[in-house]
């Protein structure tokens, strides 16, 4: 369950995660004064003035933020200086960041960076690189974020800006934490702390210690985590930083709670609460109370725990904190459940459920369904318990899929980062070799000057030989480099294809393959436990569900096997001349049962004389998949029609249905491996998204083409072509 709240000072110089950004009061008089200045100011000054006014409204009125940012750009277009364009584009980037549109923010930050480099203002370069890195981080381009921060770090190092040196190393540590590379995160956080230590930057050093302690806690290095948390606490105490003290004490409480030292945890949570109240930090107060309540409930002191939960809830409502609101209600429900008060548990989990459904974090709604399942199980209402357990498992699948996607992105970012670091090392070595080569040539030239009079002719001959040798060597190296580049491009393409194949397998194994098994296990368990209590009708209904799940599983495995054989090249290709109509009728025979079940009429309009030159077994698979899809996505009492017409060199086969149709966007992705579509049929038939990929590969293997047309709500038509016997002759 989601119970503990943990605060970490992740970002230096830009506020804290646990505290809302302090509201900067907009002084109407100050804004009026600035606007008066624009009447007599130069266009270059107007750029800065409008940028300042725009920044006053950030977090308050985004339309006004954009209005003044655009005025800044208008003045920059008149002034046309590099510095004005730098300021104006930066202001527009901040306007987009203010509404969390980091993709567009990045676009303008990069434009600002371009003009900043032209102006060659080192401090401004650092500032814009930090904003670029932040934008990359927010759009999950972690490798680019690291590169941006490192570029800014090198500039800060060049100009001796120690504060930004440490801050940028700390930001790099945060990005490595994002991609779960905890060893790298520790490495850069320690480098950051060392710079702060060397330059006596105490509070930033405390934030670095706090982060290092958190990473050690994640790595289960509890002794080190406690050591660094205490270092951070002592520095905050020395600097009288109430915010930092509250955070450090809360994190120490979390660590002791994790280690099941409840008395220590309560001690530190209570101290954190005192500091939070001193600074009127409602969010920190809510967090401390929630965590204290959790400890008391774990110790069995339910009433005392509930008292703190309810107080925490009041602050969540006051802050409009939906996640805190849901989290605390679920904790209250869990406490009542532990106490055996099922009515109260049901009341509070149902207060959380409507809000949980509106959040993107699926863990909250999954938790709600878990509590409801436990409540109904304890009531003996096993059907309802099973219903909510199924919903919980469904959200488990979605969370697992998200985690898999996130893990793949993390691995990809780590790979890209390591590759870039190796590339940088190679470039540095090449540069060192180049410097050595230049030095060698300088020394050689000195000797040539000394002996030039006596050995002029020899020197000329020797120089010509060296030049020819270098040219020949350069030519050989260039050819080798071309070959290496060619191989790299081929390897990159192969890697993309392999990743796409791997991702498809992950998708099927993680989701599609699991669903039929869930139904098989669930309903077979119900029959095994409650067989004697069910009527014959209920038993027959459950057996039918098990049968249909088995059929779905068989079809899925068959498609998966066929597709994997195409990827490994193990399918043999034996083309022959065959009559098309018998093949179509044979496949209809296999699928007639499913069509009759949905009362779907199948009409065939194919001349008995039409023959094709292709692999008969492979084409049978294609026809079967397309007819099956047509039945699957057609409502009851619908119609499926199969036609074949001859052209000069080929046969065009079409399979049309009166089904639900396909969205225009999905139509373009039907035959793409990296975005294949898998939807349920009109009777909730399951699919994998592999069928159409198989059809495409099989048709192209036989020298044909495949495409589709569709009208949403009216039906779809799939076409494919095959070579004619006459074309082969």
C-alpha positions as CSV (number, residue, x, y, z in Angstrom):
1,X,0.0,0.0,0.0
2,X,1.0,3.6,-0.6
3,X,1.4,4.9,2.9
4,X,4.7,6.7,3.6
5,X,5.5,10.2,2.3
6,X,9.2,10.9,1.7
7,X,10.6,14.3,0.9
8,X,14.0,14.8,-0.7
9,X,15.8,18.0,-1.6
10,X,16.5,17.0,-5.2
11,X,17.0,20.3,-7.0
12,X,19.5,22.9,-5.8
13,X,18.7,26.6,-6.3
14,X,15.1,26.0,-7.5
15,X,13.1,25.2,-4.4
16,X,12.0,21.9,-2.8
17,X,9.8,19.1,-3.9
18,X,7.8,19.1,-0.7
19,X,7.0,22.9,-0.6
20,X,5.0,24.9,-3.0
21,X,7.0,27.5,-4.8
22,X,6.7,30.7,-2.7
23,X,4.1,33.0,-4.2
24,X,5.8,36.3,-5.3
25,X,3.4,39.1,-4.7
26,X,2.8,41.1,-7.8
27,X,3.3,44.7,-7.0
28,X,0.9,46.6,-9.2
29,X,2.9,49.8,-8.6
30,X,6.1,48.1,-9.7
31,X,4.5,46.7,-12.9
32,X,3.1,50.1,-13.7
33,X,6.5,51.7,-13.1
34,X,8.1,49.2,-15.5
35,X,5.4,49.8,-18.1
36,X,6.0,53.6,-17.9
37,X,9.7,53.0,-18.6
38,X,8.9,51.3,-21.9
39,X,7.6,54.6,-23.3
40,X,11.1,56.1,-23.4
41,X,13.3,52.9,-23.3
42,X,15.3,51.5,-26.1
43,X,14.1,48.4,-27.8
44,X,16.9,46.4,-26.1
45,X,15.8,47.7,-22.7
46,X,12.1,46.9,-23.6
47,X,13.1,43.2,-24.1
48,X,14.4,42.9,-20.6
49,X,11.5,44.9,-19.1
50,X,8.8,42.8,-20.8
51,X,10.7,39.7,-19.7
52,X,10.6,40.8,-16.1
53,X,6.9,41.5,-16.2
54,X,6.3,38.1,-17.8
55,X,8.2,36.4,-15.0
56,X,6.1,38.2,-12.4
57,X,3.0,36.4,-13.7
58,X,4.5,32.9,-13.8
59,X,2.4,30.4,-11.8
60,X,-0.5,32.9,-11.7
61,X,-1.8,33.9,-15.1
62,X,-0.2,32.0,-18.1
63,X,-2.0,34.1,-20.7
64,X,-0.4,37.2,-19.3
65,X,3.0,35.4,-19.2
66,X,2.7,34.7,-22.9
67,X,1.5,38.2,-23.7
68,X,4.5,40.0,-22.3
69,X,6.9,37.3,-23.5
70,X,5.6,37.9,-27.1
71,X,6.1,41.7,-26.6
72,X,9.7,41.0,-25.6
73,X,10.2,39.0,-28.8
74,X,8.6,41.9,-30.9
75,X,11.2,44.3,-29.4
76,X,14.0,41.8,-30.0
77,X,12.9,41.7,-33.7
78,X,13.3,45.4,-33.9
79,X,16.6,45.6,-31.9
80,X,18.0,42.5,-33.7
81,X,20.9,42.1,-31.2
82,X,22.0,38.6,-30.2
83,X,21.5,39.4,-26.5
84,X,17.9,40.6,-27.1
85,X,17.0,37.4,-29.0
86,X,18.6,35.4,-26.2
87,X,16.4,37.1,-23.6
88,X,13.2,37.0,-25.7
89,X,13.4,33.4,-26.7
90,X,14.3,32.4,-23.1
91,X,11.2,34.3,-21.9
92,X,9.0,32.4,-24.3
93,X,10.6,29.1,-23.3
94,X,9.8,29.9,-19.6
95,X,6.2,30.8,-20.6
96,X,5.7,27.3,-22.1
97,X,7.5,25.7,-19.1
98,X,5.0,27.6,-16.9
99,X,2.2,25.6,-18.4
100,X,4.3,22.4,-18.3
101,X,4.6,22.2,-22.1
102,X,8.3,21.3,-22.1
103,X,8.5,20.2,-25.7
104,X,7.7,23.7,-26.9
105,X,9.8,25.2,-24.1
106,X,12.8,23.2,-25.3
107,X,12.3,24.6,-28.8
108,X,12.6,28.2,-27.6
109,X,15.4,27.5,-25.1
110,X,17.5,26.0,-27.9
111,X,16.9,29.2,-30.0
112,X,17.9,31.3,-27.0
113,X,21.0,29.1,-26.6
114,X,22.0,29.7,-30.3
115,X,22.0,33.5,-29.8
116,X,23.6,33.3,-26.4
117,X,26.6,31.5,-27.9
118,X,26.9,34.2,-30.5
119,X,27.0,36.8,-27.7
120,X,29.5,34.6,-25.9
121,X,28.3,35.5,-22.4
122,X,29.5,32.6,-20.3
123,X,27.2,33.1,-17.3
124,X,24.2,33.3,-19.7
125,X,25.3,30.1,-21.4
126,X,25.3,28.3,-18.1
127,X,21.8,29.6,-17.3
128,X,20.3,28.6,-20.7
129,X,22.0,25.2,-20.6
130,X,20.4,24.5,-17.2
131,X,17.0,25.4,-18.7
132,X,17.6,23.2,-21.7
133,X,18.7,20.3,-19.4
134,X,15.5,20.7,-17.3
135,X,13.3,20.6,-20.4
136,X,15.1,17.4,-21.7
137,X,14.6,15.8,-18.3
138,X,10.9,16.6,-18.2
139,X,10.3,15.1,-21.7
140,X,12.3,12.0,-20.6
141,X,15.3,12.6,-22.9
142,X,17.6,11.8,-20.0
143,X,20.8,11.3,-22.1
144,X,20.4,14.8,-23.7
145,X,19.7,16.3,-20.2
146,X,23.0,14.8,-18.9
147,X,24.9,16.2,-22.0
148,X,23.3,19.7,-21.5
149,X,24.2,19.8,-17.8
150,X,27.8,18.5,-18.5
151,X,28.2,21.2,-21.2
152,X,27.1,23.9,-18.6
153,X,29.4,22.3,-16.0
154,X,32.5,22.7,-18.3
155,X,31.6,26.4,-18.8
156,X,31.2,26.9,-15.1
157,X,34.5,25.2,-14.5
158,X,36.2,27.4,-17.1
159,X,35.0,30.7,-15.4
160,X,35.5,29.5,-11.8
161,X,31.8,29.5,-10.9
162,X,32.0,27.0,-8.0
163,X,28.4,27.3,-7.0
164,X,27.2,26.3,-10.4
165,X,29.8,23.6,-10.7
166,X,28.4,21.9,-7.6
167,X,24.8,22.5,-8.6
168,X,25.3,21.1,-12.1
169,X,27.0,17.9,-10.8
170,X,24.0,17.6,-8.4
171,X,21.5,17.9,-11.3
172,X,23.4,15.2,-13.2
173,X,23.1,13.0,-10.1
174,X,19.4,13.6,-10.1
175,X,19.1,12.5,-13.8
176,X,21.0,9.3,-13.1
177,X,18.6,8.7,-10.3
178,X,15.7,9.1,-12.7
179,X,17.1,6.3,-14.9
180,X,17.8,4.1,-11.9
181,X,21.6,4.2,-12.3
182,X,22.1,4.6,-8.6
183,X,25.9,4.1,-8.6
184,X,26.3,7.0,-11.1
185,X,23.9,9.1,-9.0
186,X,26.0,8.5,-5.9
187,X,29.2,9.3,-7.9
188,X,28.0,12.7,-9.1
189,X,26.3,13.6,-5.8
190,X,29.6,13.0,-3.9
191,X,31.5,15.1,-6.5
192,X,28.9,17.8,-6.0
193,X,29.3,17.6,-2.2
194,X,33.1,17.8,-2.4
195,X,32.9,21.1,-4.4
196,X,30.4,22.5,-1.8
197,X,32.8,21.4,1.0
198,X,35.9,22.9,-0.7
199,X,34.1,26.3,-1.1
200,X,32.1,26.3,2.2
201,X,28.7,26.3,0.6
202,X,27.0,24.8,3.6
203,X,23.3,24.6,2.8
204,X,23.9,23.2,-0.7
205,X,26.2,20.7,0.9
206,X,23.4,19.7,3.3
207,X,21.1,19.1,0.3
208,X,23.7,16.9,-1.4
209,X,24.1,14.9,1.9
210,X,20.3,14.5,2.1
211,X,20.2,13.1,-1.5
212,X,23.2,10.8,-0.8
213,X,21.4,9.4,2.3
214,X,18.3,8.7,0.3
215,X,20.2,6.8,-2.4
216,X,21.9,4.7,0.3
217,X,18.5,4.0,1.8
218,X,17.2,2.8,-1.6
219,X,20.4,0.6,-1.9
220,X,19.6,-0.8,1.6
221,X,22.9,0.7,3.0
222,X,21.0,1.8,6.1
223,X,24.1,2.7,8.2
224,X,25.4,5.0,5.5
225,X,21.9,6.4,4.9
226,X,21.6,7.3,8.6
227,X,25.1,8.9,8.6
228,X,24.4,11.2,5.7
229,X,20.9,12.1,6.9
230,X,22.4,13.1,10.2
231,X,25.1,15.2,8.5
232,X,22.4,17.0,6.5
233,X,20.4,17.6,9.7
234,X,23.4,19.0,11.6
235,X,24.2,21.4,8.7
236,X,20.5,22.6,8.5
237,X,20.6,23.0,12.3
238,X,23.7,25.1,12.1
239,X,22.2,27.3,9.3
240,X,18.9,27.5,11.1
241,X,17.2,26.2,7.9
242,X,13.7,25.2,9.2
243,X,12.7,23.8,5.8
244,X,15.8,21.6,5.6
245,X,15.4,20.5,9.2
246,X,11.8,19.4,8.6
247,X,12.8,17.4,5.5
248,X,15.9,15.8,7.1
249,X,14.0,14.7,10.2
250,X,11.1,13.3,8.1
251,X,13.6,11.2,6.0
252,X,15.3,9.9,9.1
253,X,11.8,8.9,10.3
254,X,11.1,7.0,7.0
255,X,14.4,5.2,7.4
256,X,13.6,4.0,10.9
257,X,10.1,3.1,9.9
258,X,11.6,0.9,7.1
259,X,13.8,-0.8,9.7
260,X,10.7,-1.4,11.9
261,X,12.1,0.8,14.7
262,X,8.8,2.4,15.3
263,X,9.7,4.4,18.5
264,X,12.6,6.1,16.7
265,X,10.4,6.8,13.6
266,X,7.7,8.5,15.8
267,X,10.4,10.5,17.5
268,X,11.8,11.9,14.2
269,X,8.4,12.4,12.6
270,X,7.3,14.4,15.7
271,X,10.4,16.6,15.5
272,X,9.7,17.1,11.8
273,X,6.1,18.1,12.6
274,X,7.4,20.8,15.1
275,X,9.6,22.5,12.5
276,X,6.8,22.2,9.9
277,X,4.4,24.0,12.2
278,X,6.9,26.7,13.0
279,X,7.1,27.6,9.3
280,X,3.3,27.1,8.6
281,X,4.2,24.5,5.9
282,X,0.8,22.8,5.5
283,X,2.2,20.1,3.1
284,X,5.0,19.1,5.5
285,X,2.5,19.1,8.4
286,X,0.2,16.8,6.5
287,X,3.1,14.5,5.6
288,X,4.4,14.2,9.2
289,X,0.9,13.5,10.6
290,X,0.2,10.9,7.9
291,X,3.5,9.1,8.7
292,X,2.9,9.2,12.5
293,X,-0.6,7.8,12.0
294,X,0.9,5.0,9.9
295,X,3.3,4.0,12.7
296,X,0.6,4.0,15.4
297,X,-1.6,1.8,13.2
298,X,1.3,-0.6,12.6
299,X,1.8,-0.8,16.4
300,X,-1.9,-1.7,16.8
301,X,-2.9,1.7,18.3
302,X,-5.7,2.2,15.8
303,X,-7.5,5.1,17.5
304,X,-4.4,7.1,17.9
305,X,-3.3,6.4,14.3
306,X,-6.8,7.4,13.0
307,X,-6.5,10.7,14.9
308,X,-3.4,11.6,13.0
309,X,-4.8,10.4,9.7
310,X,-7.9,12.7,10.1
311,X,-5.7,15.7,11.0
312,X,-3.5,15.0,7.9
313,X,-6.6,14.7,5.8
314,X,-7.7,18.2,6.8
315,X,-4.5,19.7,5.5
316,X,-4.7,17.7,2.2
317,X,-8.2,19.2,1.6
318,X,-6.9,22.7,2.5
319,X,-4.0,22.3,0.0
320,X,-6.2,20.7,-2.8
321,X,-3.7,17.9,-2.7
322,X,-5.6,15.1,-4.5
323,X,-2.9,12.5,-4.1
324,X,-2.5,13.2,-0.4
325,X,-6.3,13.2,-0.1
326,X,-6.6,9.7,-1.7
327,X,-3.6,8.3,0.1
328,X,-4.8,9.3,3.5
329,X,-8.4,8.0,2.9
330,X,-7.0,4.7,1.8
331,X,-4.8,4.6,4.9
332,X,-7.9,5.3,7.1
333,X,-9.8,2.6,5.3
334,X,-6.9,0.1,5.8
335,X,-6.8,1.1,9.5
336,X,-10.6,0.4,9.9
337,X,-10.1,-2.9,8.0
338,X,-7.3,-3.9,10.4
339,X,-9.7,-3.1,13.3
340,X,-12.4,-5.2,11.8
341,X,-14.8,-2.2,11.2
342,X,-15.8,-3.1,7.7
343,X,-18.5,-0.5,7.4
344,X,-16.1,2.4,8.1
345,X,-13.4,0.8,5.9
346,X,-16.0,0.6,3.0
347,X,-17.1,4.2,3.6
348,X,-13.6,5.7,3.4
349,X,-12.3,3.6,0.5
350,X,-15.4,4.7,-1.5
351,X,-14.5,8.3,-0.7
352,X,-11.0,7.8,-2.3
353,X,-12.2,5.8,-5.3
354,X,-13.8,8.5,-7.4
355,X,-10.7,10.7,-7.1
356,X,-8.3,7.9,-7.7
357,X,-9.9,7.2,-11.1
358,X,-9.0,10.7,-12.3
359,X,-5.2,10.4,-11.5
360,X,-2.6,9.1,-14.0
361,X,-0.9,7.1,-11.2
362,X,-2.7,3.7,-11.4
363,X,-1.3,2.6,-8.1
364,X,-3.9,4.6,-6.2
365,X,-7.0,3.0,-7.9
366,X,-5.3,-0.4,-7.7
367,X,-5.0,0.1,-3.9
368,X,-8.7,1.0,-3.7
369,X,-9.7,-2.2,-5.4
370,X,-7.4,-4.2,-3.2
371,X,-9.0,-2.8,0.0
372,X,-12.5,-3.4,-1.4
373,X,-11.6,-7.0,-2.3
374,X,-10.4,-7.6,1.3
375,X,-13.6,-6.0,2.7
376,X,-16.0,-8.2,0.7
377,X,-13.9,-11.3,1.4
378,X,-14.1,-10.7,5.1
379,X,-17.9,-10.2,4.7
380,X,-18.1,-13.6,2.9
381,X,-19.3,-11.9,-0.3
382,X,-16.9,-13.8,-2.5
383,X,-18.4,-12.9,-5.8
384,X,-17.9,-9.2,-5.1
385,X,-14.5,-9.9,-3.6
386,X,-13.5,-11.7,-6.8
387,X,-14.9,-8.9,-8.9
388,X,-12.7,-6.3,-7.1
389,X,-9.7,-8.7,-7.1
390,X,-10.0,-9.0,-10.9
391,X,-10.0,-5.2,-11.2
392,X,-7.0,-5.0,-9.0
393,X,-5.1,-7.6,-11.1
394,X,-6.1,-5.8,-14.3
395,X,-4.5,-2.6,-12.9
396,X,-1.5,-4.7,-11.9
397,X,-1.1,-5.7,-15.5
398,X,-1.2,-2.0,-16.6
399,X,1.3,-1.0,-13.9
400,X,3.6,-3.9,-15.0
401,X,3.4,-2.8,-18.6
402,X,4.3,0.8,-17.6
403,X,7.2,-0.4,-15.5
404,X,8.4,-2.6,-18.4
405,X,8.3,0.4,-20.7
406,X,10.0,2.6,-18.1
407,X,12.7,-0.1,-17.6
408,X,13.4,-0.3,-21.3
409,X,13.7,3.5,-21.5
410,X,16.0,3.5,-18.6
411,X,18.2,0.8,-20.2
412,X,18.2,2.7,-23.5
413,X,19.2,5.9,-21.8
414,X,22.0,4.2,-19.9
415,X,23.3,2.6,-23.1
416,X,23.2,6.0,-24.9
417,X,24.9,7.7,-22.0
418,X,27.7,5.1,-21.7
419,X,28.2,5.2,-25.5
420,X,28.5,9.0,-25.4
421,X,31.0,8.9,-22.5
422,X,33.1,6.4,-24.4
423,X,32.9,8.5,-27.5
424,X,34.0,11.6,-25.5
425,X,36.9,9.5,-24.1
426,X,38.0,8.5,-27.6
427,X,37.8,12.1,-28.8
428,X,39.9,13.2,-25.9
429,X,42.5,10.6,-26.7
430,X,42.4,11.6,-30.4
431,X,43.0,15.2,-29.4
432,X,45.9,14.2,-27.1
433,X,47.4,12.2,-30.0
434,X,46.9,15.2,-32.3
435,X,48.6,17.5,-29.8
436,X,51.5,15.1,-29.5
437,X,51.7,14.9,-33.3
438,X,51.8,18.7,-33.6
439,X,54.6,18.9,-31.0
440,X,56.6,16.2,-32.9
441,X,56.2,18.1,-36.1
442,X,57.4,21.3,-34.5
443,X,60.5,19.6,-33.1
444,X,61.2,18.1,-36.5
445,X,60.9,21.4,-38.2
446,X,63.4,23.0,-35.8
447,X,65.9,20.3,-36.8
448,X,65.2,20.9,-40.4
449,X,65.9,24.6,-40.0
450,X,69.3,23.8,-38.4
451,X,70.4,21.4,-41.1
452,X,68.5,23.1,-44.0
453,X,71.6,24.7,-45.6
454,X,73.7,21.5,-45.6
455,X,71.0,19.0,-46.3
456,X,68.5,21.0,-48.4
457,X,68.2,18.5,-51.2
458,X,67.9,15.6,-48.7
459,X,65.3,17.4,-46.7
460,X,63.2,18.1,-49.8
461,X,63.3,14.4,-50.9
462,X,62.6,13.2,-47.4
463,X,59.6,15.6,-47.0
464,X,58.1,14.4,-50.3
465,X,58.4,10.8,-49.1
466,X,56.8,11.7,-45.8
467,X,54.0,13.5,-47.5
468,X,53.3,10.6,-49.9
469,X,53.3,8.2,-47.1
470,X,50.9,10.3,-45.0
471,X,48.6,10.7,-48.0
472,X,48.6,7.0,-48.6
473,X,48.0,6.3,-44.9
474,X,45.2,8.9,-44.8
475,X,43.6,7.3,-47.9
476,X,43.7,3.8,-46.2
477,X,42.3,5.2,-42.9
478,X,39.5,7.0,-44.8
479,X,38.5,3.8,-46.5
480,X,38.6,2.0,-43.2
481,X,36.5,4.7,-41.6
482,X,33.9,4.5,-44.4
483,X,33.7,0.7,-43.8
484,X,33.3,1.2,-40.1
485,X,30.6,3.9,-40.6
486,X,28.7,1.6,-43.0
487,X,28.8,-1.3,-40.4
488,X,27.7,1.1,-37.7
489,X,24.6,2.2,-39.8
490,X,23.8,-1.5,-40.5
491,X,24.2,-2.4,-36.8
492,X,22.0,0.5,-35.8
493,X,19.2,-0.6,-38.1
494,X,19.5,-4.2,-36.9
495,X,19.4,-3.0,-33.3
496,X,16.2,-1.0,-34.0
497,X,14.5,-4.0,-35.6
498,X,15.7,-6.3,-32.7
499,X,14.3,-3.8,-30.2
500,X,11.0,-3.6,-32.0
501,X,10.8,-7.5,-32.0
502,X,11.7,-7.7,-28.4
503,X,9.2,-5.0,-27.4
504,X,6.4,-6.9,-29.2
505,X,7.3,-10.1,-27.4
506,X,7.3,-8.2,-24.1
507,X,3.9,-6.8,-24.8
508,X,2.4,-10.2,-25.6
509,X,4.0,-12.0,-22.7
510,X,3.3,-9.2,-20.2
511,X,-0.4,-8.6,-21.1
512,X,-2.0,-10.6,-23.9
513,X,-0.7,-14.0,-22.8
514,X,-1.6,-13.3,-19.2
515,X,-5.3,-12.4,-19.7
516,X,-6.5,-15.9,-20.9
517,X,-4.6,-17.5,-18.1
518,X,-6.2,-15.2,-15.6
519,X,-9.6,-16.3,-16.8
520,X,-8.6,-20.0,-16.8
521,X,-7.2,-19.8,-13.3
522,X,-10.0,-17.6,-11.9
523,X,-13.0,-19.5,-13.1
524,X,-11.4,-23.0,-12.6
525,X,-10.7,-21.9,-9.0
526,X,-14.3,-20.8,-8.5
527,X,-15.5,-24.2,-9.8
528,X,-13.1,-26.1,-7.6
529,X,-14.1,-24.2,-4.5
530,X,-17.8,-23.7,-5.0
531,X,-18.8,-26.5,-7.4
532,X,-21.5,-27.9,-5.0
533,X,-23.1,-24.5,-4.6
534,X,-23.5,-23.6,-8.3
535,X,-26.4,-24.5,-10.5
536,X,-25.9,-26.5,-13.7
537,X,-26.5,-23.4,-15.7
538,X,-23.8,-21.5,-13.8
539,X,-21.4,-24.5,-14.1
540,X,-22.0,-24.7,-17.8
541,X,-21.5,-20.9,-18.2
542,X,-18.1,-21.1,-16.3
543,X,-17.0,-24.1,-18.4
544,X,-17.9,-22.1,-21.5
545,X,-15.7,-19.2,-20.3
546,X,-12.9,-21.6,-19.7
547,X,-13.3,-23.1,-23.2
548,X,-13.4,-19.8,-24.9
549,X,-10.3,-18.6,-22.9
550,X,-8.5,-21.8,-24.0
551,X,-9.5,-21.2,-27.7
552,X,-8.2,-17.6,-27.4
553,X,-5.0,-18.8,-25.8
554,X,-4.5,-21.4,-28.6
555,X,-5.0,-18.8,-31.4
556,X,-2.6,-16.4,-29.6
557,X,0.1,-19.1,-29.3
558,X,-0.5,-20.2,-32.9
559,X,0.0,-16.6,-34.2
560,X,3.0,-16.1,-31.9
561,X,4.6,-19.3,-33.2
562,X,4.0,-18.4,-36.8
563,X,5.3,-14.9,-36.3
564,X,8.4,-16.1,-34.5
565,X,9.1,-18.5,-37.4
566,X,9.0,-15.6,-39.8
567,X,11.5,-13.7,-37.7
568,X,14.0,-16.6,-37.6
569,X,13.4,-17.5,-41.3
570,X,12.4,-21.1,-40.5
571,X,9.2,-21.0,-42.7
572,X,9.8,-22.8,-46.0
573,X,8.6,-21.1,-49.2
574,X,7.1,-23.6,-51.8
575,X,5.2,-21.7,-54.5
576,X,2.9,-23.6,-56.8
577,X,-0.1,-22.9,-59.1
578,X,-3.3,-23.5,-57.3
579,X,-7.0,-22.7,-57.7
580,X,-8.1,-20.0,-55.2
581,X,-11.8,-20.8,-54.6
582,X,-11.3,-24.2,-52.8
583,X,-8.7,-22.6,-50.5
584,X,-11.2,-19.8,-49.5
585,X,-14.0,-22.3,-49.0
586,X,-11.8,-24.5,-46.8
587,X,-10.9,-21.6,-44.5
588,X,-14.5,-20.5,-44.3
589,X,-15.4,-24.1,-43.2
590,X,-12.9,-23.7,-40.3
591,X,-14.4,-20.4,-39.2
592,X,-18.1,-21.0,-40.0
593,X,-18.8,-21.9,-36.3
594,X,-17.7,-18.5,-35.1
595,X,-19.7,-16.7,-37.9
596,X,-22.9,-18.7,-37.1
597,X,-22.4,-17.9,-33.4
598,X,-22.7,-14.2,-34.3
599,X,-25.2,-14.8,-37.1
600,X,-22.9,-13.3,-39.6
601,X,-23.5,-14.2,-43.3
602,X,-20.4,-15.0,-45.4
603,X,-20.7,-14.4,-49.2
604,X,-18.0,-15.6,-51.7
605,X,-17.8,-14.0,-55.2
606,X,-14.8,-15.8,-56.7
607,X,-14.7,-17.4,-60.2
608,X,-13.7,-21.0,-60.0
609,X,-11.2,-20.5,-62.8
610,X,-9.0,-18.1,-61.0
611,X,-5.5,-19.5,-60.2
612,X,-2.5,-18.0,-58.4
613,X,1.2,-18.7,-58.2
614,X,2.1,-18.7,-54.5
615,X,2.7,-20.9,-51.4
616,X,-0.7,-22.4,-50.9
617,X,-0.2,-23.1,-47.1
618,X,1.0,-19.6,-46.4
619,X,-1.8,-18.0,-48.4
620,X,-4.3,-20.2,-46.4
621,X,-3.0,-18.6,-43.2
622,X,-3.4,-15.1,-44.7
623,X,-7.0,-15.8,-45.8
624,X,-7.9,-17.4,-42.4
625,X,-6.5,-14.4,-40.5
626,X,-8.3,-11.8,-42.6
627,X,-11.7,-13.6,-42.5
628,X,-11.3,-14.2,-38.7
629,X,-10.7,-10.4,-38.2
630,X,-13.7,-9.6,-40.3
631,X,-15.9,-11.9,-38.2
632,X,-14.3,-10.6,-35.0
633,X,-15.0,-6.9,-35.7
634,X,-18.5,-7.3,-37.2
635,X,-21.6,-7.1,-35.0
636,X,-24.2,-9.8,-34.9
637,X,-26.4,-10.2,-38.0
638,X,-23.6,-8.5,-40.1
639,X,-22.1,-9.6,-43.4
640,X,-18.7,-10.6,-44.7
641,X,-18.0,-10.7,-48.5
642,X,-15.0,-12.2,-50.2
643,X,-14.2,-11.2,-53.8
644,X,-11.4,-11.9,-56.3
645,X,-10.8,-10.1,-59.6
646,X,-8.1,-10.6,-62.3
647,X,-5.9,-8.0,-63.8
648,X,-3.2,-8.4,-66.4
649,X,-0.5,-9.7,-64.1
650,X,-2.1,-10.4,-60.8
651,X,-5.1,-11.4,-58.8
652,X,-6.7,-8.9,-56.3
653,X,-8.5,-10.5,-53.4
654,X,-10.7,-8.4,-51.1
655,X,-12.4,-9.3,-47.8
656,X,-15.1,-6.7,-46.8
657,X,-17.1,-6.5,-43.6
658,X,-20.0,-4.4,-42.2
659,X,-18.2,-4.0,-38.8
660,X,-17.1,-1.2,-36.6
661,X,-14.4,0.2,-38.9
662,X,-11.0,1.6,-38.1
663,X,-9.9,5.1,-37.0
664,X,-7.9,7.0,-39.7
665,X,-4.9,7.2,-37.3
666,X,-4.9,3.5,-36.6
667,X,-5.3,2.7,-40.3
668,X,-1.9,4.1,-41.0
669,X,-0.3,1.9,-38.3
670,X,-2.0,-1.4,-39.1
671,X,1.1,-3.1,-40.7
672,X,3.8,-1.4,-38.6
673,X,5.7,-3.6,-36.2
674,X,6.5,-0.8,-33.7
675,X,2.9,0.4,-33.4
676,X,0.7,-2.6,-34.3
677,X,-2.9,-2.3,-33.1
678,X,-4.6,-4.9,-30.9
679,X,-8.3,-4.3,-30.0
680,X,-11.1,-6.5,-28.7
681,X,-13.8,-7.7,-31.1
682,X,-17.5,-6.9,-30.9
683,X,-18.0,-9.9,-28.6
684,X,-14.8,-9.1,-26.6
685,X,-12.7,-11.5,-28.6
686,X,-9.0,-11.1,-27.7
687,X,-6.2,-10.4,-30.2
688,X,-2.4,-9.9,-30.2
689,X,-1.9,-7.5,-33.1
690,X,0.3,-10.1,-34.8
691,X,-2.2,-11.3,-37.3
692,X,-1.9,-8.4,-39.7
693,X,1.9,-8.4,-39.4
694,X,1.9,-12.1,-40.4
695,X,-0.3,-11.3,-43.3
696,X,2.0,-8.5,-44.5
697,X,5.1,-10.6,-44.3
698,X,3.5,-13.6,-46.0
699,X,2.0,-11.6,-48.8
700,X,5.2,-9.8,-49.5
701,X,7.1,-13.1,-49.4
702,X,4.8,-14.3,-52.2
703,X,5.4,-11.2,-54.3
704,X,2.2,-9.4,-53.5
705,X,0.9,-6.2,-51.8
706,X,-1.6,-5.7,-48.9
707,X,-3.6,-2.6,-47.8
708,X,-6.9,-1.6,-46.2
709,X,-9.7,0.9,-46.6
710,X,-12.2,1.7,-43.8
711,X,-15.1,3.9,-42.9
712,X,-15.5,4.3,-39.1
713,X,-18.8,2.7,-38.1
714,X,-19.6,1.3,-41.5
715,X,-17.0,-1.4,-42.0
716,X,-13.5,-2.2,-43.5
717,X,-12.1,-3.8,-46.6
718,X,-8.7,-5.6,-46.7
719,X,-7.0,-6.1,-50.1
720,X,-4.1,-8.2,-51.2
721,X,-2.6,-9.3,-54.5
722,X,-1.0,-12.5,-55.7
723,X,1.0,-13.2,-59.0
724,X,-1.0,-14.9,-61.7
725,X,0.0,-18.1,-63.4
726,X,0.3,-16.2,-66.7
727,X,2.6,-13.6,-65.1
728,X,5.0,-16.4,-64.0
729,X,4.9,-18.0,-67.4
